[in-house]
């Protein structure tokens, strides 16, 4: 099993933050390359915002799946990793 590091969660969160600007949902595929591996996250989120400021106050996962490829071109079969949505949530919302 491959480990998802705190820095990977931070990068995923940054990618999501860029793509949800002004939106109330996200659906997409994100990738983080590290140490010859590529961690992939497929994700559907609902984004809740403060009515006054528009700041993100919460997110809810509708569906997600994560895997790791042992080559950055993703030609080898995907492997299991230890992705934890709660850790991504902390990076997104705090």
C-alpha positions in Angstrom: 0.0 0.0 0.0 1.3 3.5 -0.9 1.3 6.3 1.6 -0.3 9.7 0.9 1.8 12.3 2.6 0.6 15.6 4.2 2.2 17.5 1.4 0.1 15.5 -1.1 -3.1 16.4 0.7 -2.0 20.1 0.6 -1.4 19.9 -3.1 -4.7 18.3 -3.8 -6.4 20.9 -1.6 -4.7 23.7 -3.6 -5.8 22.2 -6.9 -9.4 22.0 -5.7 -9.3 25.6 -4.3 -8.2 26.9 -7.7 -11.0 25.0 -9.5 -13.9 25.8 -7.1 -13.5 29.6 -7.3 -17.1 30.9 -7.3 -18.6 27.4 -7.7 -20.7 25.3 -5.4 -19.5 22.0 -6.6 -16.4 20.2 -8.0 -16.1 17.1 -10.2 -12.8 16.1 -11.6 -9.5 14.1 -11.6 -6.5 15.5 -9.7 -2.9 14.1 -9.7 0.2 14.6 -7.6 3.5 13.3 -8.9 6.1 12.5 -6.2 9.1 10.2 -6.0 8.4 8.5 -9.4 4.8 7.8 -8.4 1.6 9.4 -9.5 -1.3 9.7 -6.9 -4.6 10.2 -8.6 -7.8 11.4 -6.9 -11.2 11.3 -8.7 -13.6 13.4 -6.7 -17.1 14.9 -6.6 -17.7 17.5 -3.9 -20.5 19.9 -2.8 -19.1 23.2 -1.7 -20.9 25.2 1.0 -20.2 28.9 1.3 -21.0 31.7 3.7 -23.9 33.7 2.3 -22.2 37.0 3.2 -18.6 36.5 2.3 -18.7 33.7 -0.2 -15.9 31.9 1.8 -15.9 28.1 1.8 -17.3 27.0 5.2 -17.8 23.3 4.5 -17.5 20.6 1.8 -19.2 17.3 1.5 -17.9 14.4 -0.5 -20.4 12.8 -2.9 -18.0 10.3 -4.2 -14.2 9.8 -4.4 -11.7 7.2 -5.4 -7.9 7.3 -5.1 -5.1 5.1 -6.5 -1.4 5.3 -7.1 0.5 4.5 -10.3 4.1 3.3 -10.0 5.0 5.2 -13.2 4.2 8.8 -14.0 2.8 7.8 -17.4 0.1 5.7 -15.7 0.7 2.7 -17.9 1.1 0.2 -15.1 -2.0 -1.0 -13.2 -3.1 1.2 -10.3 -2.1 0.3 -6.8 -3.9 0.8 -3.5 -3.0 3.8 -1.3 -4.1 5.0 2.1 -6.0 8.2 1.0 -8.2 9.5 3.8 -10.9 12.1 3.0 -10.8 13.5 6.5 -7.2 14.6 6.0 -8.1 16.3 2.7 -11.1 17.9 4.5 -8.7 19.4 7.1 -6.6 21.0 4.3 -9.7 22.3 2.5 -11.7 23.7 5.4 -9.4 23.6 8.4 
